[in-house]
Amino acid sequence: MNITNELCGVILVNKHKGVTSHDIVFKIRKLYKTKKVGHTGTLDPLATGVLPVLIGRGAKAAEYLLSENKAYKAQIQLGVTTDTEDITGNILSKSDTLPTKNQFFEAVKHFVGEIQQVPPMYSALKVDGKKLVDLAREGIAVERQARKITIYSIKADCVDESKGIYTLEVECSKGTYIRTLCADIGVYLGCGAAMSELERTKSGNFTLNNAYTIDQIEKMSVEEREKLVQPIEELFMEAPSVTLSDFYSKLCHSGCEIYQKKIKTDYPVDEFIRICDKDGFFALGQVKDYPDGTAIKALKLFKL
């Protein structure tokens, strides 16, 4: 297949419970008959919800994502702790003394804003080239540095006060672990807590509104599946765009920097730019500082 005609874009999958994000990628590879597939953010097997899957030349776009804020709906169980910080793990402790719902609601407020969070051992983060989750399964615990994250908002509701079951709607920054948030709330309350359910409702600019389950996609015709592929440009809509003439477009395709004074733009250094030509978006670029002035340099070409 000619690279210029291959599918390139984003498929929104509504991930189901019990499978890994890699399982979803494997399914999409088979359904779209391509090895060039990736995703923009891991969801644990327990979790469901929106998983943007990148296909074709878009598969390597994840490293350049501009908007990576997320939104989740979670259920938290008070009075229990586990080694994975969710209900799939081994129980470490139990408590029969549970806070009131008002105490819970007050506690949650302390986690809104910029906070420090220690990544869980059961995660895909790597230490010396090895995933923490693999070390955890070997019974090895390593020290992890706390990382700065932002919880933009938390909306809490009570499911069953007597059993210590609540729901959380969370808007947060990239790198936030909701099960760790649940565990930290349990520590703050002194009773322990574990995450019992999780659904990602938003990833960057993508929501569940246009997401399809694997079962739904499998039942579609080839033509219907292809229509699900959204333009890769959707990943970068927060960036300003420039439209180049044929001359500068060819230079950009060849790897040349495009000086802003030549095309009469003045974006700041490090700004990401959507680069377009007469046929539309073809590359993500960034403004760089050179001896002769600032210029836009393509980081990734999505059309050759």
ROTI-230492 format. One record per residue: y, z, x of N, C-alpha, C, O, CB in turn; residue in three letters. Coordinates in steps of 0.2 Angstrom, whole numbers, plus 5000, padded with zeros to 4 digits. Atoms other than C-alpha are relative to their C-alpha. Glycine has a CB too. Layout:
// residues N
YZXYZXYZXYZXYZXALA...
END
This chain:
// residues 304
499450005004500050005000500650005004500750045009500050064995MET499450004996501749965007500450064998500550084993500549944997ASN499749935000502750125011500649994995500850054992500250025007ILE499450015004504250055001499850004993500350024989500449945002THR500250005007503250044985499650064998499550074992499649944999ASN500449945002502250204986500450054996501150054997499850045006GLU499749955004502650344974500350055005500050075010499550044996LEU499649954996503950474982500450044995500950014992500449965005CYS499649965005504550614972499750074999499450105003500149974994GLY500249935002504250784963499650004994499949974989500650045000VAL500449995007502950824950500050084999499950125003499349985001ILE500049935002503150984941499450024997499250004991500650024995LEU500649985003501551074938500150074998500450115001499450005006VAL500049935003501351224927499350035002498850024999500050004992ASN500649984997500051314938499750054995500050094992500250035006LYS500449965004498651404929499750065004499750055010499449974996HIS500249944997497951574933499349995003498949955001499950064996LYS500750014997496451584945499949955006499449955008499549994995GLY500050054995496851444957500650015005501150045004500049934997VAL499550004995497851434973500549945000500349894996499750015007THR499550065000499351324976499749945004499849895002500750025004SER500450054997498251234988499549964996499449904997499650025007HIS500450045005497051194974500349954996500149904995499650064996ASP499650055004498451114964500149945005500149895002500650044998ILE499950064996498851004979499449965001499549905001500350035007VAL500650045000497050954981499949964994499749904994499450055001PHE500050045006497050904963500449944999500349894997500150054994LYS499550055000498650804964499849955005499949895003500750035001ILE500250054995497950714979499549954997499649894998499750035007ARG500550045004496450654969500349964995500149904994499550054998LYS499750035005497450614954500449945001500549894998500350054995LEU499550054998498750514963499849965006500149915008500750035002TYR500450044995497550444976500550005006500649945009499949934998LYS499650004994498650494991499950075004499850125000500849994999THR500049944996498550625005500650035001500750095003499649985007LYS499449974999500350645006500350044994500750024990500549945001LYS499849955005500650794995500150075003499750095007499450004994VAL499849934997501450964998500350044994500450014988500550005006GLY499749965005502251104988500650045003500650045009499550054996HIS499449964998503851204988500050075000500550105002500649974996THR500049935000503251374987499450034997499250024991500650034996GLY500649975002501651474986500050044994500450094994499650035006THR500149955006501051554970499350035001498849995002500049964993LEU500749965000499551684971499649974995499849954989500150075001ASP500450015006498051654961500150034994500050004988499350015002PRO499949965006498551784949500649974996500649984990500250075002LEU499350035003500251694946499949934996499449894998500549995005ALA499950065003500651554934500749975000501150015003499750014992THR499350035001502151444931500249945004499749915007500450065002GLY499850064997503151314939499949995007500150045011500849994999VAL500250024993502551234955500249935002499949895000499350025002LEU499850074998503551084962499649985005499550015010500850005002PRO500450034996502350974970500349935003500549894999499349984997VAL499650064996503050844983499449955001498949965004500450025006LEU500550054999502150674984500349945004500949935003499849974993ILE499750064996502350524996500450025006500350085008500349954996GLY499549984994503750535009500350064998500650095002500549945001ARG499749945002504350674999499650075002499950125001500250014993GLY500449954998502950785005500350055005500150115005499349985002ALA499849964995503850845020500850024999501150045003500049965007LYS499349995002505550875011500150084999500750104999500249974994ALA500049935002505151065008500550045005500850085003499350035000ALA499649964994505951115025500749994999501150035002499849985007GLU499350015001507651045019500250024993500850014991500149935001TYR499749985006507751125002500650045000500750085004499450044996LEU499449975000509451174998500150064995500450114996500649954998LEU500049945005509251284982499350024999498949994996500349974993SER500749975001507751394983500050074996499550114997499750015007GLU500149945004508151534971499549994995499349944993500750014997ASN500650005005506751584959500250044995500650094995499450025004LYS500049955006506551664942499350014998498949974998500549974995ALA500749985001505051754937500050054993500550084992499650045005TYR500149955005504351854922499350045003498850005004499849974993LYS500649964997503151994928499950064995500350084992500250025007ALA500249945003502252134921499850055005499450045010499449994995GLN500149944995502152304930499650054997499850084991500750025003ILE500449945002500852444928500250065005500150065011499349985001GLN499849944997501552614933499350045001498950044997500550044997LEU500549965000500352744939499449985004498950015004499850034994GLY500650034996499252644951500349965006500849935005499549964996VAL499950044994499352574969499449975002498949995001500450045005THR500650044997498252444977500249975007500849975008499849944995THR499850034993498152364994500349935000500649915005499350005004ASP499750075000498752194988500750014996501049964995499549954996THR499449995004500152274977500049974993500549974990500649975004GLU500150035006499452184962499350034997498950065001500049934999ASP500649985003497952224950499449975003498850005001500150004993ILE500650034998496752114959499850045006499250025009500249935002THR500249964994496752234974499550064999499450084993500650025004GLY500449945001495752384978500550064999501050065002499650025007ASN499649945002496452544970500150055006499650075008499750034994ILE499949954994497252664983500250074997500050125000500649985004LEU499849945003497952794971500149994993500349944990500650035004SER499950005007498152844953500550064998500450115002499450004995LYS499649945002499452954944500050004993500149954989500749995003SER499949995007499453024927500750024997500850024992499550064997ASP499349995001501253074928500449945000500649925005500250065005THR499650065000502252934922500750024997500850064994499749954995LEU499349995002504152924920500149974993499749944990500549965004PRO499850025007505052894903500249935001500449915006500550054997THR499850064999505552724899500850005002501049955006500049964993LYS499450004998507352774901500150015008500549985011500450064997ASN500049994993506952834919499849945003500149925009499550065002GLN500250064997506152674922500549955000500749925006499449974996PHE499450045001507652574916500550015005500849975008500350004993PHE499549984995508752674927499849985007500249965012500250085000GLU500350014993507652654943500149935001500249915007499350025000ALA499950074999507652464941500749985002500749935006499849964993VAL499350024999509552454942500150015008500549975011500550054997LYS499949984993509352524960499849945005499949945011499750065002HIS500350054997508452364965500449935000500249885002499349994999PHE499650065001509852234960500550005006500850055007500450004993VAL499650014994510852164974499749985006499149965006500550065001GLY500350024994510552134992499650065003499950115004500649985006GLU500549944998509052244998499649985005499549925007499650024994ILE500450024994507852255012499350014997499150054993500050055005GLN500750005003505952215008499549995006499649945009500049954994GLN500550014995504452235019499549954997499249974992499750065002VAL500550045003503252085016499450035000499250075005500049935005PRO500749975001501552135010499549975006499649915008499749994993PRO500550034995500052115022499649944997499449905000499550065001MET500350065003499252005009500549954998500749944992499650034993TYR499650055001500351865011499949945005499549955010500850025001SER500150054995500451695020500450005006500449955010500149934996ALA499650004994501651745033499650015006499150045006500550064999LEU500450004993501051725051500350055005500950055006500049935002LYS499949964994501051845065499649975006499049975006499950084999VAL500350034994500651765082499549954998499049945001499650065004ASP500450065002499951615073499550014995499149974993499749975006GLY500549985005498851705061500350034994500850074994499550055003LYS499749985006499151735043499950074999499350105000499749964994LYS500149935002499451915037499450014996499050064997500650034997LEU500649995005498151895023499450005004498950035002500149954995VAL500650004996496851845036499950065004499350095004500049945004ASP500049944996497251995046499850064995499450104997500650025004LEU500249955004497152105031499350004997499050054997500549994993ALA500750005002495452045026499550025005499050045004499949924998ARG500449974994494852095043500150075001499850105005500249965006GLU499849934999495552265040500550025005500550085007499350045001GLY499549994995496952245052500750004997500849964993500049945006ILE499349995002498652305048500550005005500450035011500150074996ALA499550014995500152255058500750024997500850024991500049935003VAL499349985002501952315058500449944998500449895001500450045005GLU499550055002503152205048500750024999500850074997499749974993ARG499349995000504952195049500349994993500149944990500449965005GLN499750005007505952225033500549935001500849925006500450064998ALA499550065000506952065028500550014994500350044989499549944998ARG499550005005508552045018499849954995499849894996500749995003LYS500050045005508351975001500550024995500850074995499250004997ILE499549995006509451964985499650004993499349954992500649955001THR500250005007508952014968500649994996501050044995499650074998ILE499450025004510251934957500050044993500650064991500149924999TYR500149965006509652014941499350024998498849995000500349964994SER500749985002508252114933500150024993500650064991499750065004ILE500049985007508052124914499350034999498850004999500149944995LYS500649965001506752264910499950014992500350024989500050065004ALA500149985006505852294894499350045000498950035004499949934995ASP500649965000504452414888499549974996499649954990500250074997CYS500650035004502752354882499650064997499550064991499549965005VAL500349945002501952524881500250065005499950075010499249995000ASP499749944996502852684887499450055002499450075008500550044996GLU500649954999501252794886499649985005499350025009499650024994SER500550024995500252684897500449975007500149955011499649944997LYS499650024994501752644909500049925001500049905007499750035006GLY500050074999501752454906500749974998500949994992499449974995ILE499450025001503352364907500149925002499649905006500650045003TYR499850074998504052184909500650005004501150035003500049954994THR499450014997505252124921500249925000499849885002500050025008LEU499750074999506351964921500450005006500950035006500349974994GLU499649994994506951934939500249935002499949885002499550035005VAL499750054996508151814947500150025007500450075008500649974996GLU499949984993508051814966500049955005500049895003499350045001CYS499950054995508251734982499349985003498850015001500450025006SER500650024996506951644993499750055004500150105006500249945004LYS500449954996505651755001499950064997499750115000500450015006GLY500149945003505651884988499250004997499049964994500550014994THR500649995002503951954984500050054994500250114994499550035005TYR499949965006503852014966499550065000499750114997499949964994ILE500549955000502252114968500350065005500150125004499349985003ARG499749954995503152204983500650044996500750104997500349975006THR499549975004504652234971499750054995500050114995500449954996LEU500449955005503452314958499850065004499950125002499449974997CYS500349944996502652424972500650045002500550115002499649975006ALA499549964998504352474978500350044995500650104995500649965003ASP499749975006504952524961499550064998499850124997500049964993ILE500549945000503352634960500150055005500150115003499349975000GLY499949954995503752714976500750044998500750104999500149975007VAL499449975002505552754970499950054994500250104994500549944998TYR500149955006504852834954499550055002499550104998499849964994LEU500549944998503552934963499349994997498950044998500350064999GLY500650005003502152874953499549945002498949935000500149994992CYS500350064998501652714961500049944995500149964989499250015002GLY500050065005501552534953499649945003499649935009500749994998ALA500350064998500652374954500249944995500249964989499250005001ALA499850055004501052204947499449974997498849975000500349945004MET500650025004499852154933500049924998499549904996499950044994SER499950075002500551984928500649975003501150005005500049994992GLU499450034997501751854935500049924998499549894998500050005008LEU499950075002502451684929500749985003501250025002500049994992GLU499450034997503751584939500349954995500049904993499949975007ARG499750045005504951514926500549955003500749905000500450054995THR499550044996506151434939499950005007499850055010500750024998LYS500150014993506051364956500649955002500549895001499349975003SER499450044999507751294963500349984994500550024989499749945004GLY499750035006508351174950499549994994499749964989500449945001ASN500650025005506651154941499850064996499750124998499449985004PHE500349955005506051254926499449974997499149924998500650014994THR500650015004504551254915500049954995499549924993499750064997LEU499950055005505251134903499749935001499549904996500849994998ASN500350064998504650984912499450005004499249955007500549955003ASN500649994996503151054919499349994996499350004990500050075003ALA500650015003501351004915499450035003499450045010499949925000TYR500649974997499651084917499649955003499749895002499650044995THR500450054997498351004928499549974995499449914995499550035005ILE500450035006497250984912500449944996500149894995499850054995ASP499650055003498750884904500049945004500049885002500750034998GLN499950064996498950774919499449965001499449905001500250025007ILE500650045000497150734920499849964994499549914995499450065001GLU500250045006497050674903500549944999500449904994500150044993LYS499550055000498550554906499749935003499249935007500650025003MET500250074997498350364910500450005007500850045008500249944996SER499650014993498950304928500749994999501150025002499749955004VAL499350015002500550244920500450064998500950085000500149944995GLU499749945002500950404912500150055005500650095006499550044994GLU500049964994500550504928500649985004501050025006499450005004ARG499550034996501750394937500750024998501250035001500049935002GLU499449985003503150434925500250075000500850094999500049984992LYS499849934999503050614928500350025007500650075008499350045000LEU499749994994503650594946500749995000501049944998499749945005VAL499350005000505450644947500349975007499949995012500350064998GLN499850024994506550564960500150065005500350125003500749974999PRO500049954995506550664977500750035000500850085003499849975006ILE499349975000508450674975500150064996500650104998500549944998GLU499949945004508250804962500050075004500250125002499550004995GLU500049944996507850924976500750025004500850085006499549995006LEU499449994996509550904984500749994996501249974999500049955006PHE499450025004510750884969500650055002501250034999499850014993MET499449954999511851034975500449975006501049995007499750075002GLU499650034995512350924990500449954998500349914994499549985006ALA499550065002513850804989499649945003499249945007500750015004PRO500350064998513350624991500649955003501249955001499749964994SER499550054998514150475000499649934999499049935000500250015008VAL500350065001513750294997500349955005500949945006500249974993THR499850044994513750185012499949924998499649904994499550015006LEU500050075001514049995013499449985004499050025007500649975004SER500650024997512649885019500050015007499550025010499949924998ASP500050004992513249885037499950075002499450085007500749985002PHE500249934998513250075038499450034998499050075001500650054997TYR500749985002511650095028499549985005499150015007499949964993SER500550034995510749985041500150045006499650065009500249935002LYS500049954994511450095055499750064999499450095003500850015002LEU500349935002510950255046499249995000498950045003500250024993CYS500850015000509150185044499849995007499250015008499949934996HIS500250014993509150145062500150065004499950075010500449955003SER499949944997509550325066500650025003500750075007499550005006GLY499349994997511350305071500450054996500350064989500449935000CYS499549965004512650435066500549964997500749915000500250065005GLU499550035004513950385054500650045000500750094997499849984993ILE499449965000515650445059500450004994500549954991500549985006TYR499649995006516650515045500749975000500949944994500150084999GLN499450035000518250445050499949924999500449894996500450005007LYS500150075002517450275048499949984993500149934990499449975004LYS500150005007516950305030500450044996500350044990499250014999ILE499549975003518450405026499750064996499950074990500449964995LYS500249935003517550575022500150055005500350045011499250004998THR499849944995517850745029499750064998500050124996500850014999ASP500449945002516450865025499950045006499950025012499349974998TYR500149964994516251015036499450005004498949975001500150084997PRO500650004996515051035050499450044997499650094994500150025007VAL500649965003513251085044499949984993499450004990500050075002ASP500150015007513551025027499449954999499449905002500749974997GLU500550055002512050935019500349954996500749964991499450034997PHE499850055004512350765012499549954997499049945001500549955005ILE500450055003511450645000500349945002500849925000499950014992ARG499850074998511550475008499749954995499149944994499849995007ILE500250065005511550324996500349945002500749935007500350024993CYS499850064999511750144997500149964993500050004988499649955005ASP499950035007511950014983499450014995499550004989500149925001LYS500649995004510150044977499950084999499450094996499449975004ASP500149935002510450234976499850045006499950025012499550014995GLY500249954995509850384986499449985005498949955003499850074997PHE500550024995508850355002499950055006499450045009500149935003PHE500149964995509050495014500450074999500950074995500249975007ALA499649945000509650675016500350015007499950005012499550074999LEU499750004994510850695030500450075001500450114996500549945001GLY499649944999511950835038500649985005500549935009499550055004GLN499450014996513650835046499950035007499850095007500650024997VAL500149984993513550855065500749995004501149955002499449975004LYS499450004996514950885078499849965006499449985010500350075001ASP500150044994515050755092500750005004501250015001499849934998TYR499450014996516250725106500649964997501249974998499949985007PRO499550055003517150585096500150024993500549984990499749935001ASP499849985007517250685080499350014996498850014999500349944996GLY500649985004516050735066499749944997500149894995500350054994THR500450065003514750615059499450034996499250084997499849965006ALA500649985004513350615046499449975003499449915005500149974993ILE500650024997511650605053499450014995499350064993499950045007LYS500650005004510050565043499550055003499350045008499749934998ALA500549964998508850705044499349984998498849985001500150074997LEU500750035003507450625033500249944996500649954991499750064996LYS499950065004507350455026499450004995498850014996499949935005LEU500550015006506450435009499949934998499449924994500250054995PHE500250085001506550245008500249975007500749985010500549984994LYS499950044993506350125023500349944998500449905003499350005003LEU
END
